[in-house]
Structure formats: structure tokens, C-alpha cells
Amino acid sequence: MQVITTSTGRALEHDGEQVPLPALPVDATVHAYTTPAGLWVGIQEPGQLRPVYPGAGGQRLGALELEADPAAVAAQCKARLVAELEPQRKAAEAEGVMINGVRYAGDPSNRQALGEALEYAASAGVTTFSGWKDSDDQFHAEHPVADVQAAYEAIGHRRSALIALEGQYAAQVIDGTLVSVAGLSWEVSQ
């Protein structure tokens, strides 16, 4: 009984019979049994119970250590790095934009609030809000609807640019040219 490399990956071989093995990102143990139906293999990853042939007539051959598959390890690492990009992008979105000295946050709830304020302004036909509370908790009297509209559009533009940047970073992770996502710049033109 031995682990061999085939054209499609690794396999367990015993007496000329082969069973393909999964490409795992962790070290594991391969347990093998001869059975009336042929060679049976169970994989035990760290923390899991040892697999046992569930049928009748199986004879245990033994166990072999299976090292983590380097390609699976690399794919898992890349997937983790790509997943770390979205929270970073969302944090950059939340910073928002400055319009005429007033900050407008770009998080989802503020984007919704801006949209609702603009809907109200359009339906009521107003050009200023009698009172406005900005994203830094500052109050403004007679705040121009045009500024809120400009902020809403700038936030949309910024969000689109940040999503594109996230896509660029993800592509670099996948192609292997970016191996760490710590300290990335999320600066985009507004």
C-alpha cells in the first residue's frame, strides 16, 4: 500500500488497484481496507474521527500519512486573502466624501438615508433642508439639497471605483503577484 502521483493527482495504490485521493490543504491520514467490492479508502483530517469501512467483509490494510497538497494549500491561502479584501473595501467606502466641508459617510445605511432625503426633497420641491446632521454629528441649517445630491453621486462613484480596485487586488492575489493584503491603499480618484 502506497500513495502515488498520477496524471490527475495523488492516489492510494494497493495490489494494482488505485483510489484517487482528494487534494487537501491540511495533512491527513489515509485509512485503507480491502473489501468484496475492491479497495476502500477513508480520509481522516485533523480533529476528525477515524473512518471505518461501513460494510461487511472488509479487512483493514492500515494507515498512511498524507501531506497537504501544495496546490490546495495555495488555493486556500488565496481564497482567505481574497475574502479579507471585502471588509477593507467596505471600511474605505464608509469613510465617504467631503462636499463643501461637510462629510457624508458612504456606509449602506447612510447611502439609504441620503437617497430617502433626496426622494423627499424631490417630492416636496425643496432646495434646502431646514436642518441637516452630517456624518461627523455636526448640525447645519438651511443645507443645500444640491450638496446632498453631489455627495450621493460622489459616494456612488467612489464605491464603484473601490469595487474595481478590490477586483484588481483580487486578480493579483489569484495570479500570485500579491501575497499579502495588509496595508493596501484604498485611495481612489473622486
N, C-alpha and C positions, 0 to 999 in steps of 0.2 A: 504494500500500500504506500502510495506516494503522491505528492502534489506535483503536477506537471504543468508546463505552459504550452497552450495550444494556439492556433491562429486566432481564436476567439476569446482568449483569456486563460485563466487557470482552471484546472480540473483535477479531481481526485481519480487516480488510476489504480486498479487492482485486478490482477489476472486478465489484462487486456480490455477490461471494461472501464469506461470513463464516465464520470458525472461532472458536468460543469459546476464551477463554484462561483458564487456572487463576488463582485468587486466591492469589497467593504472598506470604509475609511478607518476601520479600527482593527487591531489584532483580534483574532478569534481562534476557536478550536473547532476542528472538523472531526465529527464522530461518524464512523462508518460501520455498516452492518451488511453481511451477505444475507439475502432473503430469497424466497422462492421466485420472486419477480426480478431478481438481479441485485445490483449494488444499490444500497440506500445510504444517503448522506444527510446528516443534520449539522447545522452550524450553531455554535454557541458563542454569542458575543458577550463581552464583559457584563457581569451582573445578571445574566440570564441563566435559567435552569438548563442542565444538560439534556439535549434532546435524546429520546429513546425511540427506537423503531416501534411503531404502534401495532404492527401486525403480528401474526403467529409465525413461528418458524425462522425468525431472524437470529443470526449469530453475530455477536459484536466482534468486529475486527480490531478496534482500538481507536485511538485519537491521535491527531497531528495538529501542531500549531500552524496557523495560517497568518502570515504577516499582513498588515494593512496593505491594500493595493495603492501604490503611489498615485495613480491617476484619480482614484476615488478620494484620496486624502486631499489632493489638489483641488478637485471639483468641490468638495465640502468647504474648503477654506475660501474658495472664490465665492461660493454661494453665501457664506457668512459675511464676507466683506461687502458684497452687493446689497445684502439686507441691511447693513449698517449705514448705507447711503441715504435711504429714505428719511430716517429721523433727522439726519443732518440737514437735508434739504428742507424739511418742514420747519426746522428751527430757523433756517435762513429766511424762509417765507414769512414766518411770524414777525420778523424784525420790521417788515413793512416798508413804507416810503414816507418821505417828508415832502409836504406841499406847503409852500409859503410859511415855513417854520412850524408846521403842525405835523406830528407823526400819526400815521394811520397804520395800525398793525395789519399784517397780512394773514393771520391765522383764520381758519374756516369760520369761526363764529363772528369775527369782525367783518369778514367779507360778506357774510349773510346780512349783518346789521347795516353795512353800507348800502347793499342792494335794496334792503327794505326802506332805508331812509330816502334813497333816490326814487323808489316807486312812490312813496308818499309825496315827495316834492313834485313829481310829475303830475300826480293825480290832483294835488291841491293847487298846482300852478304857482308855487312859491319859488323865489330865487335866493332866499336866505333862510337859515334855521335860526329861530329866535335864541336858542341855546344849543350849544354843542359841547360834548365832552370827548376830548381826544384820547388817544391810546396811552398817554402819559398822565391821565387823570386831571388834565387841565381843562377849565371851562372857558368857552368863547361865546360872546354874544354876537348876534347877527352874523353868523358864519355862512359864507357863500356856498350855495349848492354847487356852483361850478368847481370849487375846490374839492368837494366831496366826490364829484364826478371824475375829476382829474386823478384823484387818489385811487378811486375804484379801478380806473383804466390802467394806471401805473402799476397797481398791485397785480392785476391780471397779466400785464406784460412781464413783470418781474417773475411771477410764478411760472409762466411759460418758459422764460429763459432759464430759471432754476431747474425745471424738469428736463430741459435739453441738456444742461450741464450734468445733471445726475445721470442721464443716459450716456454721455461721453465718458464719465468716470466709470460707469458700469462696464462699458465696452473695453476700457483699458484694463479693468480687473480681469475680465474674461479672457482677453488676449495675453494677459500676463505682464503687461507693461506697468501696471500699478499694483503693488503688493501690500500697501498699507493705505487705509483711508483716514488715518489720524491727521488732523491739522490741514485738511483740504481747504482751499479757498473757495468760498461760495459768492464771491463778488461777481456781479453781472451788470452790464450797462442798463441804465434805466431810460 
